[in-house]
Amino acid sequence: MIYNTLLLIVSILIYFSFGIKPFLFIMFSTISTYLVGRFVKGRKWLLIISILVNILILGYFKFFIDYWNGLKLIAPLGISYYTLQVISYLVDVYKGKYKYEKNLLYLALFVTYIPHLFIGPISRYDDIRKELVRKKSFKWNRVYEGLQRIVWGLFKKLVIASRIAILINSVTSSEMTGIIVLLCCLLYSIELYADFSGGIDIVLGISKILDLKIVENFDSPYLAENMKEFWGRWHISLSSWLKDYVYIPLGGNRCGKFRKFINVLLTFLVSGLWHGLNYIIWGVIHGILVILGNKYNCKSKWINRAINYVIVSILWIFFIYQDNLTSVKMLGSVFSNFKLPMLSLGLGISDYIILVISISLLALFDIKKDKILKMGKKLRVEVKTMLLCLSIILVVIFGMYGIGFEVTDFIYSKF
């Protein structure tokens, strides 16, 4: 109990440092969820009202704050993530999956646990509670594994994603021909994965040190052979949330093939809206490709993976430009304008070498992840310590940070 209390106090203090107004919103969400949860079972009207209130607050900060903000509010940190968490808690209590939480401390920690508020993953209450009530212990091996995960996340962010960000900024400021747009998309695909999964690695590493097991959010997504498989590997916590609280309540695949297709499209429409208004088209296209499933696959899994990677990468164009009209225009140029202009790519030869080696390491890890992790567990403590120190040195030497370089925010933290 003391451990959880200290963790809650630290989380609240860190959150409070971002401002009193965002803090009041997350406290409102926490306390209202706690109170509603005590009475929601058997009261559908109360569930609907509480869900609507949470969605309206989230919708205001996502869609309307730029047009009406008389109180000079700023979007509370992690509101997109903790809103989905409290909705899942209320729905689960209503359905009787588990009883409402009597201890406000546990529920407050579920909502405000600071590491996953920055970038996810989206946790479920029954999973978090098991970790909170479990007796904690201190083990050096767990601390090492947590630190290694953090360093791996920093490697992805500072060595890979930050370098590609410079490259993409240079490319997008050049003449935009189809080849350049395609190059941007293929590079951005790697940047986004390194950035997002790197942030998740840091969250999971911190949680590992604190002896809290948090759900994984990625499973080598670019090894997927089609879009349906991709969404089983990418942002897994969001995918599973949408499946359980949108797709299945709509009827899932229980209402015939046509209705199933409509349910899939509506689910991905919600996915697009969760990211923002400019991502609706992106979400719907993904929904259509998920419906197609493996219909465009051939016998070679590597050809399937390559084709799916290119398709996923091209669709990230809605993230690069964040304006549907521009995105569609640039998308059209991929198939119509093949001129190759002179480019100023913003990186030196050494940076390209580092980037190629780093991306190769990332790809190798994703392909051989299970074997590498299995081998790592068999290493002696001395070897593990040496590898950890070497990893830290590599990030310090080759990371993009310091004077004259501003590390960009994690891409998914803005959602």
KOLTI-531697 format. One record per residue (C-alpha): x, y, z; residue number from 0. Coordinates in pm, 1 decimal, padded with zeros to 6 digits, always signed. Layout:
<vexlums>
     east    north       up pos
        X        Y        Z NUM
...
</vexlums>
This chain:
<vexlums>
     east    north       up pos
 +00000.0 +00000.0 +00000.0   0
 +00283.2 +00241.6 +00085.2   1
 +00450.4 +00162.6 -00247.6   2
 +00131.5 +00236.5 -00444.4   3
 +00068.5 +00553.8 -00242.3   4
 +00416.5 +00686.3 -00318.7   5
 +00374.7 +00597.2 -00687.2   6
 +00042.1 +00783.0 -00697.5   7
 +00188.2 +01090.6 -00524.0   8
 +00479.9 +01105.2 -00768.2   9
 +00245.5 +01063.9 -01067.2  10
 +00012.4 +01337.5 -00940.6  11
 +00299.0 +01578.3 -00866.5  12
 +00448.0 +01527.9 -01213.2  13
 +00107.0 +01574.3 -01374.9  14
 +00039.0 +01884.0 -01162.1  15
 +00363.9 +02037.2 -01292.7  16
 +00199.6 +02062.3 -01637.9  17
 -00058.9 +02306.8 -01500.6  18
 -00356.2 +02330.0 -01266.9  19
 -00623.7 +02316.3 -01539.6  20
 -00510.9 +01986.7 -01698.0  21
 -00472.4 +01848.7 -01345.6  22
 -00832.6 +01939.7 -01259.4  23
 -00959.2 +01756.3 -01568.5  24
 -00780.6 +01432.0 -01488.4  25
 -00895.7 +01455.5 -01125.7  26
 -01254.2 +01506.7 -01246.2  27
 -01221.7 +01201.8 -01469.4  28
 -01076.6 +00993.8 -01185.1  29
 -01329.1 +01089.0 -00916.2  30
 -01633.6 +01078.9 -01146.9  31
 -01528.9 +00734.9 -01275.4  32
 -01487.7 +00613.3 -00917.3  33
 -01834.4 +00738.8 -00816.2  34
 -02015.5 +00625.1 -01131.1  35
 -01848.1 +00285.4 -01110.3  36
 -02009.2 +00222.0 -00771.0  37
 -02360.8 +00256.7 -00914.2  38
 -02332.6 +00177.5 -01286.4  39
 -02406.0 -00196.0 -01274.9  40
 -02760.8 -00249.3 -01402.5  41
 -02803.6 +00118.2 -01490.2  42
 -02752.7 +00154.7 -01864.1  43
 -02863.2 +00517.8 -01864.4  44
 -02584.2 +00604.7 -01618.7  45
 -02327.6 +00422.6 -01832.3  46
 -02441.0 +00607.1 -02147.0  47
 -02430.8 +00948.3 -01976.2  48
 -02085.6 +00888.8 -01829.5  49
 -01947.1 +00767.9 -02164.9  50
 -02099.3 +01068.6 -02343.1  51
 -01948.9 +01311.9 -02090.7  52
 -01602.5 +01158.3 -02135.5  53
 -01634.4 +01158.8 -02515.6  54
 -01760.1 +01519.9 -02522.1  55
 -01464.5 +01638.2 -02310.9  56
 -01221.2 +01446.8 -02531.7  57
 -01398.3 +01570.9 -02846.5  58
 -01377.4 +01932.1 -02733.3  59
 -01000.9 +01915.5 -02682.5  60
 -00946.4 +01725.9 -03008.6  61
 -01182.0 +01909.5 -03244.0  62
 -01305.6 +02242.8 -03104.4  63
 -01042.3 +02392.0 -02872.7  64
 -00882.6 +02585.8 -03161.8  65
 -01217.4 +02751.7 -03244.6  66
 -01355.8 +02819.3 -02896.5  67
 -01125.2 +02855.6 -02599.1  68
 -01245.3 +03141.9 -02385.9  69
 -01096.9 +02982.6 -02071.4  70
 -00755.9 +02945.7 -02239.2  71
 -00745.4 +02571.4 -02177.0  72
 -00481.0 +02332.6 -02304.7  73
 -00542.2 +01966.4 -02377.4  74
 -00466.2 +01760.6 -02064.5  75
 -00166.8 +01531.4 -02102.6  76
 -00273.7 +01181.2 -02208.7  77
 -00645.9 +01260.7 -02231.9  78
 -00685.1 +01041.1 -02541.1  79
 -00538.6 +00749.0 -02348.7  80
 -00696.5 +00782.7 -02005.5  81
 -01041.4 +00855.1 -02156.4  82
 -01041.9 +00515.1 -02327.6  83
 -00920.7 +00353.8 -02005.8  84
 -01200.5 +00494.3 -01789.5  85
 -01462.4 +00404.3 -02053.5  86
 -01337.2 +00044.3 -02061.5  87
 -01350.7 +00032.1 -01677.9  88
 -01710.7 +00158.2 -01664.6  89
 -01827.4 -00078.7 -01942.2  90
 -01657.9 -00377.1 -01775.8  91
 -01812.6 -00297.9 -01436.3  92
 -02154.1 -00250.0 -01598.5  93
 -02126.7 -00587.8 -01771.3  94
 -02010.4 -00756.9 -01451.6  95
 -01665.5 -00853.3 -01578.3  96
 -01537.9 -00748.0 -01236.8  97
 -01671.4 -00554.9 -00936.5  98
 -01632.5 -00181.3 -00898.4  99
 -01316.0 -00066.6 -00724.2 100
 -01373.2 +00032.7 -00363.1 101
 -01020.3 +00165.1 -00317.1 102
 -00988.5 +00510.1 -00476.2 103
 -00607.9 +00484.5 -00462.3 104
 -00601.8 +00188.8 -00704.6 105
 -00838.7 +00354.5 -00951.8 106
 -00652.9 +00686.5 -00930.2 107
 -00322.5 +00512.2 -01003.3 108
 -00484.6 +00329.8 -01296.5 109
 -00581.8 +00666.6 -01449.1 110
 -00281.8 +00882.1 -01352.9 111
 +00012.6 +00638.3 -01373.2 112
 +00245.3 +00890.4 -01532.7 113
 +00462.6 +00681.6 -01769.7 114
 +00175.2 +00553.5 -01984.8 115
 -00002.2 +00891.8 -01995.0 116
 +00261.2 +01028.3 -02233.1 117
 +00224.3 +00772.8 -02508.9 118
 +00025.1 +00468.9 -02390.5 119
 -00028.2 +00180.3 -02395.9 120
 -00400.9 +00178.9 -02319.0 121
 -00436.6 -00047.3 -02015.2 122
 -00732.9 -00244.5 -01880.7 123
 -00823.2 -00211.2 -01515.5 124
 -00829.2 -00582.1 -01429.7 125
 -00474.5 -00618.4 -01565.0 126
 -00344.0 -00312.7 -01377.5 127
 -00513.5 -00406.5 -01049.7 128
 -00345.0 -00748.0 -01045.3 129
 -00013.3 -00568.5 -01064.6 130
 -00104.8 -00313.2 -00797.3 131
 -00219.1 -00566.4 -00536.3 132
 +00065.9 -00809.5 -00606.9 133
 +00346.9 -00806.9 -00350.5 134
 +00646.0 -00621.7 -00492.0 135
 +01004.2 -00741.7 -00471.0 136
 +01342.7 -00601.0 -00569.5 137
 +01553.7 -00800.4 -00813.9 138
 +01865.3 -00673.7 -00988.7 139
 +01788.9 -00885.1 -01293.4 140
 +01453.8 -00708.7 -01337.6 141
 +01620.1 -00368.5 -01297.4 142
 +01874.2 -00463.5 -01564.0 143
 +01600.1 -00576.2 -01804.1 144
 +01410.5 -00252.9 -01741.3 145
 +01718.5 -00038.0 -01803.5 146
 +01801.7 -00232.0 -02119.8 147
 +01446.4 -00174.6 -02246.7 148
 +01475.9 +00199.2 -02172.6 149
 +01810.2 +00225.0 -02353.4 150
 +01669.0 +00032.4 -02651.6 151
 +01379.1 +00279.3 -02663.4 152
 +01618.1 +00575.4 -02649.1 153
 +01825.1 +00417.1 -02928.0 154
 +01514.9 +00396.6 -03149.1 155
 +01412.6 +00753.5 -03070.6 156
 +01743.8 +00940.6 -03066.8 157
 +01954.8 +00741.8 -03311.7 158
 +01694.1 +00634.3 -03570.4 159
 +01374.5 +00844.8 -03549.2 160
 +01545.8 +01179.9 -03487.7 161
 +01783.1 +01130.0 -03782.5 162
 +01499.2 +01037.6 -04017.2 163
 +01302.1 +01341.8 -03895.0 164
 +01584.2 +01568.3 -04018.6 165
 +01590.4 +01382.0 -04348.8 166
 +01214.2 +01406.1 -04401.2 167
 +01207.4 +01776.5 -04313.0 168
 +01475.2 +01834.7 -04577.3 169
 +01294.0 +01625.3 -04836.7 170
 +00951.2 +01782.3 -04783.3 171
 +01099.5 +02128.5 -04830.4 172
 +01219.6 +02023.7 -05177.5 173
 +01019.0 +02000.4 -05498.9 174
 +00750.5 +01738.2 -05432.0 175
 +00749.0 +01483.0 -05711.2 176
 +00597.8 +01135.3 -05688.3 177
 +00934.2 +00969.8 -05619.9 178
 +01009.6 +01215.4 -05338.2 179
 +00666.9 +01166.2 -05180.3 180
 +00714.4 +00788.5 -05192.8 181
 +01060.9 +00826.1 -05039.2 182
 +00911.5 +01038.4 -04760.3 183
 +00645.5 +00779.1 -04687.4 184
 +00889.7 +00487.0 -04677.0 185
 +01121.5 +00678.8 -04444.5 186
 +00841.6 +00814.7 -04226.4 187
 +00714.4 +00460.2 -04178.3 188
 +01042.7 +00370.4 -04009.0 189
 +01054.1 +00699.8 -03817.6 190
 +00704.2 +00656.9 -03677.0 191
 +00769.0 +00296.4 -03572.5 192
 +01104.0 +00379.4 -03409.7 193
 +00953.9 +00686.0 -03239.9 194
 +00632.6 +00524.8 -03113.9 195
 +00768.5 +00182.7 -03017.7 196
 +01074.6 +00353.6 -02866.9 197
 +00847.2 +00556.3 -02639.4 198
 +00657.4 +00240.6 -02542.7 199
 +00988.8 +00065.1 -02467.9 200
 +01075.8 +00345.9 -02225.7 201
 +00734.3 +00317.3 -02054.6 202
 +00761.7 -00061.4 -02026.1 203
 +01121.9 -00034.9 -01905.4 204
 +01028.5 +00207.5 -01627.0 205
 +00735.3 -00016.3 -01533.6 206
 +00963.5 -00320.9 -01528.5 207
 +01193.9 -00149.6 -01279.8 208
 +00888.9 -00058.3 -01068.1 209
 +00777.1 -00425.9 -01086.0 210
 +00462.7 -00345.1 -01284.5 211
 +00381.7 -00553.5 -01589.2 212
 +00220.3 -00336.4 -01858.1 213
 +00069.6 -00473.4 -02179.8 214
 +00292.4 -00483.9 -02489.9 215
 +00190.0 -00252.1 -02773.7 216
 +00390.9 -00381.2 -03072.3 217
 +00477.5 -00716.1 -03224.2 218
 +00705.7 -00653.0 -03525.3 219
 +00422.6 -00484.1 -03724.6 220
 +00612.8 -00454.1 -04053.5 221
 +00641.1 -00832.1 -04071.6 222
 +00263.6 -00843.3 -04128.7 223
 +00157.5 -00990.3 -04463.5 224
 -00169.1 -00794.9 -04490.2 225
 -00349.4 -00507.0 -04322.8 226
 -00557.6 -00726.1 -04094.6 227
 -00243.6 -00886.5 -03955.0 228
 -00078.0 -00544.2 -03931.0 229
 -00348.3 -00423.9 -03690.9 230
 -00286.7 -00728.8 -03475.0 231
 +00074.8 -00614.8 -03440.4 232
 +00055.5 -00230.8 -03443.5 233
 -00072.3 -00026.8 -03146.5 234
 -00212.3 -00350.3 -03004.5 235
 -00373.5 -00187.4 -02701.2 236
 -00577.3 +00049.5 -02923.0 237
 -00668.1 -00229.4 -03166.9 238
 -00793.1 -00456.6 -02889.2 239
 -00981.6 -00167.1 -02725.0 240
 -01159.4 -00086.5 -03053.0 241
 -01243.2 -00452.8 -03102.8 242
 -01388.1 -00498.7 -02751.5 243
 -01567.7 -00165.6 -02707.1 244
 -01665.5 -00065.8 -03062.7 245
 -01657.1 -00357.5 -03307.9 246
 -01814.7 -00627.3 -03087.1 247
 -02087.5 -00397.3 -02940.4 248
 -02180.3 -00302.5 -03301.2 249
 -02242.8 -00670.7 -03366.7 250
 -01898.6 -00784.9 -03475.7 251
 -01919.8 -01068.0 -03727.6 252
 -02243.7 -01207.2 -03585.1 253
 -02481.7 -01020.1 -03818.5 254
 -02390.8 -01143.3 -04165.8 255
 -02109.5 -01051.0 -04403.9 256
 -02241.8 -00711.2 -04517.0 257
 -02307.1 -00592.2 -04161.0 258
 -01963.7 -00722.1 -04059.3 259
 -01802.0 -00504.9 -04327.0 260
 -01999.6 -00200.9 -04208.4 261
 -01890.9 -00270.7 -03848.9 262
 -01526.3 -00289.9 -03955.7 263
 -01553.2 +00042.7 -04140.8 264
 -01725.0 +00211.0 -03845.6 265
 -01457.5 +00077.3 -03610.3 266
 -01178.8 +00220.6 -03825.1 267
 -01372.5 +00545.1 -03860.9 268
 -01359.0 +00569.0 -03479.2 269
 -00986.6 +00487.2 -03497.5 270
 -00937.4 +00777.8 -03737.7 271
 -01140.5 +01013.4 -03517.6 272
 -00938.0 +00911.4 -03210.5 273
 -00629.0 +01035.0 -03394.2 274
 -00810.3 +01352.7 -03510.1 275
 -01043.6 +01490.1 -03776.7 276
 -00772.3 +01485.9 -04041.6 277
 -00729.3 +01110.3 -04007.1 278
 -01081.1 +00995.8 -04097.9 279
 -00990.4 +00910.1 -04459.3 280
 -00680.3 +00726.5 -04334.2 281
 -00895.6 +00522.3 -04095.7 282
 -01157.6 +00433.8 -04357.2 283
 -00894.0 +00321.6 -04612.1 284
 -00737.9 +00099.8 -04346.3 285
 -01083.2 -00042.6 -04275.0 286
 -01133.6 -00128.9 -04643.2 287
 -00793.3 -00298.4 -04659.1 288
 -00869.0 -00496.0 -04340.8 289
 -01192.4 -00617.4 -04505.3 290
 -00989.2 -00732.9 -04807.0 291
 -00772.0 -00932.9 -04567.3 292
 -00529.9 -01163.1 -04747.5 293
 -00703.2 -01141.9 -05085.3 294
 -00405.3 -00961.4 -05239.8 295
 -00146.3 -01203.0 -05092.4 296
 +00072.1 -01439.4 -05293.4 297
 +00260.9 -01753.1 -05182.8 298
 +00579.6 -01569.7 -05082.1 299
 +00554.2 -01425.2 -04730.2 300
 +00842.7 -01183.1 -04795.5 301
 +00675.4 -01042.4 -05106.9 302
 +00352.8 -01006.5 -04906.3 303
 +00541.6 -00827.0 -04629.6 304
 +00709.7 -00592.9 -04877.7 305
 +00381.4 -00506.6 -05050.7 306
 +00204.1 -00451.8 -04719.4 307
 +00491.7 -00234.8 -04593.6 308
 +00468.0 -00012.5 -04900.5 309
 +00088.3 +00017.3 -04866.3 310
 +00109.1 +00101.6 -04494.4 311
 +00390.9 +00348.9 -04564.5 312
 +00202.2 +00530.3 -04840.6 313
 -00099.4 +00570.6 -04611.3 314
 +00119.1 +00738.1 -04346.3 315
 +00106.8 +01036.1 -04585.1 316
 -00197.9 +01152.3 -04383.3 317
 +00033.8 +01176.9 -04081.1 318
 +00310.0 +01359.1 -04269.0 319
 +00089.2 +01640.8 -04404.1 320
 -00203.1 +01629.6 -04154.9 321
 -00431.2 +01793.9 -04410.8 322
 -00658.0 +01569.0 -04615.4 323
 -00652.6 +01783.2 -04930.3 324
 -00272.2 +01804.0 -04936.5 325
 -00238.2 +01437.6 -04844.8 326
 -00466.6 +01323.1 -05128.3 327
 -00284.0 +01554.2 -05371.5 328
 +00055.2 +01414.5 -05267.7 329
 -00084.4 +01061.4 -05282.1 330
 -00188.2 +01119.0 -05641.7 331
 +00158.9 +01244.6 -05730.9 332
 +00307.9 +00907.3 -05629.2 333
 +00135.1 +00754.1 -05931.0 334
 +00170.0 +01043.5 -06176.4 335
 +00484.7 +01252.0 -06127.8 336
 +00809.2 +01057.8 -06162.2 337
 +01063.6 +01339.2 -06196.7 338
 +01366.6 +01321.0 -05965.1 339
 +01476.6 +01671.6 -05860.1 340
 +01804.7 +01764.1 -05694.0 341
 +01774.9 +01722.9 -05317.1 342
 +01934.2 +01873.5 -05011.1 343
 +01892.8 +01586.9 -04765.8 344
 +02023.4 +01750.6 -04447.4 345
 +02248.6 +01464.3 -04331.6 346
 +02618.7 +01390.4 -04374.9 347
 +02766.3 +01063.5 -04502.2 348
 +02843.2 +00944.6 -04147.8 349
 +02479.0 +00996.4 -04047.3 350
 +02362.2 +00785.9 -04341.8 351
 +02598.0 +00506.1 -04241.0 352
 +02475.0 +00520.7 -03880.1 353
 +02113.6 +00526.3 -04002.2 354
 +02155.6 +00223.1 -04230.5 355
 +02329.1 +00021.1 -03956.0 356
 +02069.4 +00124.7 -03695.3 357
 +01770.9 +00039.0 -03915.4 358
 +01934.9 -00295.1 -03997.6 359
 +01970.5 -00368.4 -03623.2 360
 +01605.1 -00276.9 -03567.4 361
 +01494.0 -00502.2 -03854.1 362
 +01713.8 -00788.9 -03731.3 363
 +01570.5 -00759.0 -03380.3 364
 +01212.0 -00763.0 -03509.2 365
 +01277.4 -01068.6 -03726.8 366
 +01472.8 -01264.5 -03462.8 367
 +01319.2 -01110.5 -03149.1 368
 +01226.9 -01434.0 -02969.6 369
 +01571.0 -01590.5 -03023.1 370
 +01754.9 -01273.4 -02920.0 371
 +01551.7 -01233.6 -02599.3 372
 +01597.9 -01603.0 -02517.5 373
 +01974.0 -01575.4 -02565.5 374
 +01982.6 -01259.9 -02353.4 375
 +01829.7 -01436.6 -02054.1 376
 +02107.0 -01697.6 -02059.9 377
 +02391.2 -01443.8 -02038.9 378
 +02593.5 -01401.3 -01718.5 379
 +02545.1 -01088.6 -01507.7 380
 +02889.6 -00954.5 -01604.3 381
 +02811.0 -00985.1 -01976.4 382
 +02467.2 -00824.5 -01931.0 383
 +02622.1 -00532.0 -01744.0 384
 +02884.5 -00484.5 -02014.5 385
 +02620.7 -00489.3 -02290.1 386
 +02405.5 -00237.9 -02100.3 387
 +02699.9 +00000.1 -02056.4 388
 +02793.9 -00041.1 -02422.8 389
 +02433.9 +00034.1 -02527.1 390
 +02428.2 +00351.3 -02317.0 391
 +02760.0 +00465.0 -02468.6 392
 +02628.8 +00405.8 -02822.5 393
 +02314.4 +00612.2 -02756.2 394
 +02520.6 +00892.5 -02598.3 395
 +02765.2 +00899.5 -02890.7 396
 +02526.6 +00852.3 -03183.7 397
 +02201.8 +01002.7 -03049.2 398
 +02076.7 +01329.5 -03201.6 399
 +02048.0 +01576.0 -02910.8 400
 +02231.3 +01858.8 -02737.1 401
 +02315.0 +02217.0 -02838.0 402
 +02179.7 +02304.9 -03179.3 403
 +01945.6 +02008.4 -03191.5 404
 +01597.0 +01998.0 -03045.4 405
 +01459.1 +01651.8 -02977.1 406
 +01104.8 +01642.5 -03113.2 407
 +00817.6 +01519.1 -02899.4 408
 +00709.8 +01160.9 -02942.5 409
 +00476.1 +01163.5 -03242.7 410
 +00195.4 +00972.3 -03072.3 411
 +00206.3 +01191.1 -02760.6 412
 +00012.4 +01456.8 -02955.2 413
 -00281.4 +01220.4 -03007.8 414
</vexlums>
